[in-house]
């Protein structure tokens, strides 16, 4: 399996390649026939297999449960049995098959806007590829999504923060547990309260924090420091909480200490 992440025309492009020990025609059926897609694709899919044909994706909370989410798309390229490209909401998925001596090479090119979510997408698609191989008759060991996610965070450099134009710092980091679990880990045995000092988990080394200014558990906590404000925000993301941390004021010198704190937090969330 090989993966690359790039930015093209202002959008994020993820490419994933996998060598399969199965002929092109067999794999083509597995990526186009609803009955086979059900064994590995993350949603139920209905295709009208033709250029400009509609596509419908349906998620269910549990087998037999009412539809939870449904989105649509359209087929943009269709050249059986080697190329299928379609939209999924604002995302574009392009599947390409090339014969190889041992079977074929399958490449997925996904184009989207949420770069900080790329580790989640890569980990999820890796598990989908594993399941596809099993549908085709292969034998692939089970892998842990959270471990895959953290691997791709490091590979793509998604753990790095940035210095903003006004000299502050900003991190946006996808995590592998829900925001409630992240909040509990950040607060520990302490209790967050407006007007009181923030729990130690919210404070990077070297910062003398002021009292909590704004608090909404388990979504937001902000406090002052000598140069401005620190704000932690947690929202639901793909596969867990999405953390956005900002520090206003002359904060560039704290970039590395925030990185270390956030990565320690991420490691503690792993199984």
BELSULGI-V852701 format. One record per residue. N is the residue number from 0. PSI is psi in degrees with one decimal (* if undefined). Layout:
[[N PSI] [N PSI]]
This chain:
[[0 129.7] [1 143.9] [2 139.6] [3 148.0] [4 130.6] [5 172.5] [6 124.2] [7 123.9] [8 37.9] [9 1.5] [10 157.7] [11 135.6] [12 119.3] [13 125.9] [14 130.0] [15 128.4] [16 142.4] [17 132.7] [18 124.5] [19 139.1] [20 50.6] [21 146.6] [22 157.6] [23 -46.8] [24 -37.6] [25 -41.8] [26 -37.3] [27 -42.3] [28 -37.0] [29 -24.6] [30 0.1] [31 -22.2] [32 124.8] [33 -39.2] [34 -36.9] [35 -35.8] [36 -33.7] [37 -21.2] [38 -9.1] [39 -23.3] [40 147.2] [41 -1.0] [42 159.6] [43 134.5] [44 137.0] [45 119.7] [46 144.4] [47 94.3] [48 85.8] [49 160.1] [50 131.3] [51 9.7] [52 146.3] [53 153.8] [54 136.8] [55 132.7] [56 129.6] [57 130.9] [58 144.4] [59 143.5] [60 -40.5] [61 158.6] [62 125.7] [63 -5.0] [64 163.8] [65 154.7] [66 129.8] [67 -46.5] [68 139.0] [69 128.8] [70 170.3] [71 168.6] [72 -171.6] [73 145.1] [74 124.7] [75 -20.3] [76 136.0] [77 105.2] [78 78.5] [79 142.9] [80 42.4] [81 -18.4] [82 130.5] [83 122.9] [84 133.6] [85 160.7] [86 153.3] [87 92.4] [88 -122.3] [89 -3.2] [90 151.3] [91 128.0] [92 127.5] [93 119.5] [94 126.8] [95 136.4] [96 131.2] [97 132.4] [98 147.8] [99 163.8] [100 -32.5] [101 1.8] [102 -101.8] [103 164.1] [104 128.6] [105 126.1] [106 130.8] [107 127.8] [108 115.7] [109 129.4] [110 127.2] [111 -176.4] [112 -17.7] [113 78.0] [114 -42.6] [115 -18.9] [116 4.7] [117 -33.2] [118 -37.0] [119 -45.6] [120 -43.1] [121 -43.1] [122 -42.6] [123 -44.8] [124 -31.8] [125 -44.6] [126 -34.1] [127 -42.9] [128 -40.5] [129 -45.3] [130 -37.0] [131 -44.6] [132 -37.7] [133 -39.6] [134 -35.7] [135 -6.7] [136 4.8] [137 173.3] [138 107.6] [139 128.1] [140 152.8] [141 143.0] [142 157.7] [143 125.4] [144 -45.0] [145 -41.1] [146 -42.5] [147 -44.6] [148 -50.6] [149 -31.6] [150 -46.8] [151 -30.5] [152 -45.7] [153 -42.0] [154 -41.2] [155 -3.8] [156 28.9] [157 0.4] [158 -3.3] [159 137.9] [160 178.4] [161 152.3] [162 125.3] [163 167.8] [164 -28.7] [165 9.5] [166 -0.5] [167 -175.9] [168 154.5] [169 133.2] [170 137.9] [171 117.0] [172 121.3] [173 136.7] [174 168.9] [175 3.9] [176 157.1] [177 159.7] [178 -31.2] [179 -41.8] [180 -38.1] [181 -45.0] [182 -43.0] [183 -39.2] [184 -38.2] [185 -39.0] [186 -31.4] [187 -132.1] [188 -6.9] [189 167.6] [190 129.6] [191 133.4] [192 136.5] [193 135.1] [194 -11.8] [195 168.3] [196 142.6] [197 149.7] [198 149.5] [199 -29.3] [200 -20.6] [201 1.5] [202 125.7] [203 155.8] [204 133.7] [205 -8.0] [206 130.9] [207 100.7] [208 145.2] [209 -175.4] [210 158.7] [211 128.4] [212 -35.1] [213 134.4] [214 128.0] [215 101.5] [216 139.8] [217 46.1] [218 -41.6] [219 141.1] [220 130.6] [221 150.2] [222 161.1] [223 158.5] [224 177.5] [225 -23.0] [226 -3.7] [227 -131.8] [228 150.3] [229 131.3] [230 126.1] [231 130.4] [232 132.8] [233 132.2] [234 167.7] [235 129.1] [236 -167.2] [237 103.6] [238 2.3] [239 -163.5] [240 146.1] [241 118.0] [242 130.2] [243 121.2] [244 129.9] [245 145.8] [246 116.8] [247 163.1] [248 -170.3] [249 81.6] [250 3.7] [251 -31.3] [252 -11.5] [253 3.6] [254 -47.0] [255 -36.6] [256 -36.7] [257 -40.8] [258 -47.2] [259 -39.4] [260 -45.2] [261 -39.9] [262 -32.1] [263 -43.6] [264 -47.1] [265 -39.8] [266 -37.0] [267 -18.1] [268 -11.3] [269 152.9] [270 *]]
